Amino acid sequence: MSDDFHLPPGPATVATLIATEGASPKEAGAKMWVDVEGKIVGAVTIGGCVDARVIEESARVLAHGRPTLLQMSLGDEDAWALGMTCAGSIEVLVEPVNAAEPADPIVAAMRYARAEVEAGRRLVVVAPLDGRSDRLVVYERGQRAGTLGDPAHDAMAAAACAAFFEGGSSGTATIGATGEGGRHYFELHAPPLTLVVFGATHVAMPLVDMARVLGLRTVVVDGRDRFATRERFPSVDELIVGMPSEIADRLPLGARSLVVLLSHDYKYDLPVLRAVLASDAGYVGCLGSARRGAAMLEFLASEGIAIGQLARVRIPIGLDIGARSAPEIALSVLAEALAVVRGRTGGAMRDRRGGGSARGAASGAASGSASGSASGAASNTTSDAASAPKPAPPGTT
């Protein structure tokens, strides 16, 4: 997803990181704006020679009014200075843009993207890499806006967008059955990840604060107005007081929703889980030990919830970091949630092999039963013997 900046009011350049080879602290979509007065907003790396080269190139692009594609190879020393952990290469697309021109295709595409993201939906903006500034906007529901020049070209590009919606990231691709459509940059715009916490507990407070630091939108839900307060959660985006299960039913939970249940109370957790598992939430975690989790999932299975759905519930919750305090538990929970939605296992970086994604392993981990081993954060200390659910429905919802 691209960095979100307000467009400069007049002529400027926008530089977009479109591809990297080597571990980089910036993802495809990172942007830098340079206006006619030389004012700079944003960065395509973390500074150094690349950003300096981009600024220099921006002046030329402003002068001749044509896009340019910068391709830079970096040795180990240069890569390290930019925050990359190994040598590699990067590509940066530098284009002229003018927010004062209603017909500017880049400006129009960014406005479409902003409106869609604010509505909680995703889209992909397609840019050719052949020196043109055309834009095609492809909505997740299939509609299109803008054009790359002709209907056949637009159709090929729109078909290629499916892979970027599915993969959840931006990148480049050559379109057409034989590559006849040429190479393009596909920029995915999506709402931020949203952390939804049920239970305004002492763990929820540092969890919300950490999530905000990482740029997540945050929502806290609790039925107790004395716990769900701005004094306890000053940084939360949305604070909802009411019956948790009813709120869970009406919240728009999707693939970018990270749902965490912290109430540690069966009469709240079970009905909330029913509602959440009926959604496409990208992560579902529940505070409790393995024994408590197995009892909860067994009860939900007896109500007819499919095993595949129950396997989405991460209980015990969090990565095993030996967490003891509330902030440490929050750290382990947030780390696991991010690992799951990004298709990672949450293991040590030094143990990775080949630098590839651990999607398969993460999928297996995500489908692990709650009867697995307790994580350090998540085994949590409440006695299970006193709190195991009975076969009868637990309380009212």
C-alpha positions, 0 to 999 in steps of 0.5 A: 500500500502506498504512503498516504500524503496530501498532494502538493497544490501545484506541479511536483513529482511523485517518486514511487518505490515499485520493486526491491530485491534484498530485504528492505525497510520500505515496501513497494508503494513507498512515496516521496513528493518533491515540489517545484520549490524543492520541498520534500515529503516522504521517502522511498528508502530510509535516506542516503544515496537513493533518496538523493538520486531521486531528488536529483532526478525529480528536478529533471522530470519537472523540467521535461515533464516525462516520467522516468524509471530509476534502476539502482544496484546496491552493494553490501555497504550501500544496502546496509546504509539504506537499511537493507540487510543484504545487497540488492537492487531497487526500482523507483518510478519518478513522475510529474504530477499536478493536483491543480489539473483535474485531468491529471491521471495520477491525481485522479487515480489517487483520489479514487484510491483515497475514497475507496480506502476511506470506505473500507474497501480495496483497489489496485492502481495500474501504471505502465512502465513505458514512459506514459502517465496513464492510470487504470483503477481496478476495484475489488468488485470488478469496476474500472476507472481511467484507462491505459489507452485502449480496451484490450490493454485495460482488460489484460491489466485488470485480469492481472490485478487478481494476483495482487488482490490475492497476494495483498501487496503491490508489485510489478508484472508483465501482462498478457498471455505472451507478455505482449502488454508490457511491464506494469506497476500494480499498486494495491490500496487497502484500509489499514489493518484494524485491531478489534479487542473484545474486553477492555482489560489491563492487557488491552491497554498496552495492546492498543497503544502498541497497535497504534504505534504500528499504524493499525486502526484500533477498536475496543468493545466492552459491556462495562462502561467503567472499563471502556473509558477514554482515561484507560484508552486515550489512543483508541480510535473507537470505543464501543460500549454494549453487548459484545456479541451483538456488536460482533455481529454488526462490525464489518470484520474482514481479511484485514481485521485482527480480532482479539478476545481478552475478557476471559469469560465464557458467557462473553467469549463464546457468543462473540466467537460465534459471530467472529467465526461467521466473518472473514476476520484475518486473525482470531485470538482468545486469551486462555490456556490450552485446556480452556481453549479445547473446552470452548472449541468442543462446545462450539463444535457441538453447536455445529460450527465446522472444524475448519472454522474452529481451527482459525481460533488461536488459543492459547494466544500469542507467540511464545516469548515467555511473556509475564506482564501485561505489556509483554503479553500484548507484544506477543499477541500483536506479533502473532497477529501480524505473523498470521495475516502476513503468512509467516510462522513467527519464528526466529529470522536466523532460522529462515531458509532461502528468504522465502515466505513461510505461507505454508507453515503459517497456514498450518500454524493458523489451523492448529487446534487450541489443544496445542502447547501453550504460548508463554503469553497465552497460557494465562494463569486463570484456573481451568478447572473452575471455569470449564464450560458445561454442555448446556449453553453458557449464560445469556448473550 
